[in-house]
Amino acid sequence: MVKRNRRLDKRGQKIISIVCLSFLCGVMGGAIAANLMGDGAKTELAGIIKSVADVEQAGSFGVVFWKYLKYDLLIWLGGWLSLGLFLSGAAFLLRSISLGFASAMMMVTYGAKGIWGAIFAILPQNIILIPAYIFTMCAAIYYLLAWNEGNGKRGLKRERRRKQTEYCLLLLASAVLIAIGAGIEVALYPL
């Protein structure tokens, strides 16, 4: 019994390490992509960002919540599919790259003020959202590997149904975190 728990702990640690490392690589990749853009593209995109920043305001809670929940649902859905790791990984990587790109473009557009802009405009809600996405991605990988694991009692329908219920409850927990993140964004940037 103790050996099995150690094996699960090591697997969980490996999954968390890989997920966090891939998120960090995605953020760095987005930042590098923003910095490697040509001067003309940077200037054009900076102009668009400035014009949109003057006009655009935060949406309602439902709009903001749905904006973040889409990524979470795609990541979670990948845990149900046999090749779902690609779906989950793509959604997770897209979210991390877009976060790095947006932060870097704010810094490129506004210079030193962009650092403060990124801290105040992007960081507060993402303090909650990033752990929610990491949590969901780790759960998707873990349950993707655990669906057909074990023989005997573990192979019974009851055990499989228990895993499915756990996985659905984990989606609910991550949706609560995303609602908190969306609430922070709406509270900080009201209409």
Solvent accessible surface area in square Angstrom, and as a share of the most:
residue,aa,sasa,rsa
1,M,170,0.76
2,V,93,0.54
3,K,171,0.73
4,R,83,0.30
5,N,68,0.35
6,R,157,0.57
7,R,122,0.45
8,L,34,0.17
9,D,87,0.45
10,K,127,0.54
11,R,37,0.13
12,G,21,0.21
13,Q,118,0.52
14,K,132,0.56
15,I,12,0.06
16,I,92,0.47
17,S,67,0.43
18,I,112,0.57
19,V,2,0.01
20,C,53,0.32
21,L,108,0.54
22,S,40,0.26
23,F,14,0.06
24,L,98,0.49
25,C,70,0.42
26,G,2,0.02
27,V,39,0.23
28,M,100,0.45
29,G,33,0.32
30,G,0,0.00
31,A,29,0.22
32,I,93,0.47
33,A,47,0.37
34,A,0,0.00
35,N,80,0.41
36,L,139,0.69
37,M,47,0.21
38,G,46,0.44
39,D,117,0.60
40,G,56,0.54
41,A,45,0.35
42,K,42,0.18
43,T,97,0.56
44,E,117,0.53
45,L,45,0.23
46,A,16,0.12
47,G,40,0.38
48,I,86,0.44
49,I,43,0.22
50,K,93,0.39
51,S,62,0.40
52,V,66,0.38
53,A,60,0.46
54,D,126,0.65
55,V,124,0.71
56,E,117,0.53
57,Q,123,0.55
58,A,18,0.14
59,G,25,0.24
60,S,58,0.38
61,F,90,0.37
62,G,43,0.42
63,V,98,0.57
64,V,4,0.03
65,F,46,0.19
66,W,135,0.47
67,K,83,0.35
68,Y,11,0.04
69,L,24,0.12
70,K,87,0.37
71,Y,45,0.17
72,D,0,0.00
73,L,57,0.28
74,L,76,0.38
75,I,0,0.00
76,W,37,0.13
77,L,78,0.39
78,G,1,0.01
79,G,0,0.00
80,W,79,0.28
81,L,84,0.42
82,S,107,0.69
83,L,131,0.65
84,G,0,0.00
85,L,83,0.41
86,F,150,0.63
87,L,59,0.29
88,S,0,0.00
89,G,23,0.22
90,A,62,0.48
91,A,7,0.05
92,F,3,0.01
93,L,77,0.38
94,L,103,0.51
95,R,26,0.10
96,S,0,0.00
97,I,66,0.33
98,S,39,0.25
99,L,16,0.08
100,G,2,0.01
101,F,60,0.25
102,A,43,0.33
103,S,24,0.16
104,A,8,0.06
105,M,2,0.01
106,M,35,0.16
107,M,80,0.36
108,V,53,0.30
109,T,17,0.10
110,Y,77,0.29
111,G,38,0.37
112,A,79,0.61
113,K,162,0.69
114,G,0,0.00
115,I,82,0.41
116,W,153,0.54
117,G,20,0.20
118,A,9,0.07
119,I,64,0.33
120,F,127,0.53
121,A,35,0.27
122,I,27,0.13
123,L,84,0.42
124,P,31,0.20
125,Q,10,0.05
126,N,6,0.03
127,I,103,0.52
128,I,44,0.22
129,L,0,0.00
130,I,42,0.21
131,P,67,0.42
132,A,0,0.00
133,Y,1,0.00
134,I,33,0.17
135,F,74,0.31
136,T,4,0.02
137,M,11,0.05
138,C,17,0.10
139,A,10,0.08
140,A,1,0.01
141,I,25,0.13
142,Y,63,0.24
143,Y,17,0.06
144,L,34,0.17
145,L,98,0.49
146,A,3,0.03
147,W,23,0.08
148,N,136,0.70
149,E,35,0.16
150,G,36,0.34
151,N,138,0.71
152,G,59,0.57
153,K,150,0.64
154,R,63,0.23
155,G,56,0.54
156,L,84,0.42
157,K,169,0.72
158,R,163,0.59
159,E,34,0.15
160,R,100,0.36
161,R,165,0.60
162,R,107,0.39
163,K,9,0.04
164,Q,51,0.23
165,T,71,0.41
166,E,56,0.25
167,Y,0,0.00
168,C,58,0.35
169,L,105,0.52
170,L,49,0.24
171,L,30,0.15
172,L,111,0.55
173,A,45,0.35
174,S,0,0.00
175,A,18,0.14
176,V,81,0.47
177,L,59,0.29
178,I,0,0.00
179,A,30,0.23
180,I,82,0.41
181,G,0,0.00
182,A,0,0.00
183,G,27,0.26
184,I,52,0.26
185,E,17,0.07
186,V,36,0.21
187,A,77,0.60
188,L,89,0.44
189,Y,71,0.27
190,P,91,0.57
191,L,145,0.72
